[in-house]
Structure formats: C-alpha cells, structure tokens
Amino acid sequence: MPRHTFDATFFKRFYSTSPVHSRTKVNTLATAVHAMCQWWEVPVRSVLDVGAGLGYWRDWYATTHPKVKRLSVDISEHACEKYGHECHDIASWFPTRQFDLVVCHSVLQYLNDKQAAAAIGNLAKATRGVLYLEVPTSADLRNAVDKKTTDLNIYARTGDWYRKRLNRHFVPAGAGLWVARASGTTLYELERSR
Ligand SMILES: C[S@@+](CC[C@H](N)C(=O)[O-])C[C@H]1O[C@@H](n2cnc3c(N)ncnc32)[C@H](O)[C@@H]1O
C-alpha cells in the first residue's frame, strides 16, 4: 500500500535533477490553461492550487497576473512551511468560497479510492469555472510514464474510474481541463472529450 510522508527527501528526489514537473514546463502549461479559460470567457480572478508542492502555479500567477487571488494548499507540513501553503488534506477539506480555476496537478494518485473519491467531490465544491487535473492512470503507468523519473509508489486506477466521478460535476474538455457543469459555460460538441 503506497505511503508517503512528502518530506524534504521526497521533494529532493522528484524535483531536483530530473524533476517531475519543471518550473518552465508548468509555466508553459499555466499559460495555456489560463488562455483556454479566457477563450471560454471564464474570468480567472481566483485560483486554488491543491497539492501545490513547490508552488509553481501560484508563482506563475503571482508573476504574470498579480491581481488574481491565489491560494495554495498541501498536506505536506514540509511543503507548507518551505513554500508557503495552507496545510489541508483534500480528502477532507474544501474551501469556504469557490475559485474560478482549481488546479490539482499530480496529486490524486497518492490517495486511496475512498480518499480520491472524496477529493473529487471537494474539488467540485471548490471549482466555480474550470478544473485542471492531471493524474496518471493504470494505462499511463503501463504505456506513458517515464518509469525512471515518475514516482511509481502510487494508487493506480483506470481512466474510467476517474471519469465516472468527475463527469458528475464537470464537462470533460480534454487536455486535463474539466469545465464545471454549474458554471453555465457552453462548449461546442467537438471541444468536449468523451
Ligand atoms: C507529485 S507532488 C505534485 C506537486 C505539484 N502539484 C506539481 O505538480 O509539481 C504531489 C503533491 O501532492 C501533495 N498531496 C498528497 N496528498 C495530498 C492530499 N491528500 N491533500 C493535499 N495535498 C496532497 C503532496 O504533499 C505533494 O506536494
């Protein structure tokens, strides 16, 4: 059963020489996600980064869109202290107000089925506009991930497992983007993924 402490050793191992996500890559992704929100006319005035790790998303918004309200949270006491996040477990916490954009980048694979299902419910409660979600599935672990740099001590679930729970709250738009059903945002048929 995967167990992590998300201490300094974890972050050194996965974010030093060959990082899981480099700051440059996250900056590129954040630029694209922000632009897609603008395309859908979802105003991004607030952003929540769940499982923020080194805080690259929060930093990108602080630099490029300083007026956007930012909240970054993480379960790791080490990350919260070192990188300035609020300490919360997304399996049991949701914010008291909604955020236009919610980011959950490479986090849910560390939660067991019950926790991950609860976390998806909490992400849905937190999202007013768009959720950006990345999580490796069991097929990704077989076919897509770089086994040398990826943490494989994780919970593997199928894409269908995630889709079943996410689809209750979000319209899948592809590329990790999930548009909150309650947002009233209309996507063309072929903008959506199945
Ligand atoms: C692989 S790192 C990803 C960090 C960052 N999102 C990124 O993409 O680089 C996983 C992060 O999720 C956090 N995390 C794991 N379980 C969590 C939970 N239940 N609630 C909040 N954060 C969690 C860890 O502390 C760690 O910072």
The ligand as an SDF file (V2000), in Angstrom:
LIG
                    3D

 27 29  0  0  0  0  0  0  0  0999 V2000
    3.9810   14.7910   -7.0420 C   0  0  0  0  0  0  0  0  0  0  0  0
    3.7100   16.1440   -5.9790 S   0  0  0  0  0  0  0  0  0  0  0  0
    2.9420   17.3170   -7.1020 C   0  0  0  0  0  0  0  0  0  0  0  0
    3.2340   18.7310   -6.7120 C   0  0  0  0  0  0  0  0  0  0  0  0
    2.7680   19.7720   -7.7200 C   0  0  0  0  0  0  0  0  0  0  0  0
    1.3190   19.7880   -7.8220 N   0  0  0  0  0  0  0  0  0  0  0  0
    3.3600   19.5210   -9.0760 C   0  0  0  0  0  0  0  0  0  0  0  0
    2.6130   19.2150   -9.9960 O   0  0  0  0  0  0  0  0  0  0  0  0
    4.5830   19.6290   -9.2190 O   0  0  0  0  0  0  0  0  0  0  0  0
    2.2930   15.6550   -5.0230 C   0  0  0  0  0  0  0  0  0  0  0  0
    1.8910   16.7060   -4.0180 C   0  0  0  0  0  0  0  0  0  0  0  0
    0.6000   16.3830   -3.5110 O   0  0  0  0  0  0  0  0  0  0  0  0
    0.5720   16.6200   -2.1210 C   0  0  0  0  0  0  0  0  0  0  0  0
   -0.5110   15.8140   -1.5420 N   0  0  0  0  0  0  0  0  0  0  0  0
   -0.5620   14.4760   -1.4590 C   0  0  0  0  0  0  0  0  0  0  0  0
   -1.7050   14.0690   -0.8840 N   0  0  0  0  0  0  0  0  0  0  0  0
   -2.4160   15.1830   -0.6230 C   0  0  0  0  0  0  0  0  0  0  0  0
   -3.6780   15.4300   -0.0160 C   0  0  0  0  0  0  0  0  0  0  0  0
   -4.4470   14.4280    0.4200 N   0  0  0  0  0  0  0  0  0  0  0  0
   -4.1070   16.7070    0.0950 N   0  0  0  0  0  0  0  0  0  0  0  0
   -3.3290   17.7380   -0.3400 C   0  0  0  0  0  0  0  0  0  0  0  0
   -2.1060   17.5640   -0.9020 N   0  0  0  0  0  0  0  0  0  0  0  0
   -1.6550   16.3080   -1.0420 C   0  0  0  0  0  0  0  0  0  0  0  0
    1.9860   16.2310   -1.6780 C   0  0  0  0  0  0  0  0  0  0  0  0
    2.3520   16.7490   -0.4270 O   0  0  0  0  0  0  0  0  0  0  0  0
    2.8260   16.7940   -2.8060 C   0  0  0  0  0  0  0  0  0  0  0  0
    3.1700   18.1400   -2.6060 O   0  0  0  0  0  0  0  0  0  0  0  0
  1  2  1  0
  2  3  1  0
  2 10  1  0
  3  4  1  0
  4  5  1  0
  5  6  1  0
  5  7  1  0
  7  8  2  0
  7  9  1  0
 10 11  1  0
 11 12  1  0
 11 26  1  0
 12 13  1  0
 13 14  1  0
 13 24  1  0
 14 15  1  0
 14 23  1  0
 15 16  2  0
 16 17  1  0
 17 18  1  0
 17 23  2  0
 18 19  1  0
 18 20  2  0
 20 21  1  0
 21 22  2  0
 22 23  1  0
 24 25  1  0
 24 26  1  0
 26 27  1  0
M  CHG  2   2   1   9  -1
M  END
$$$$
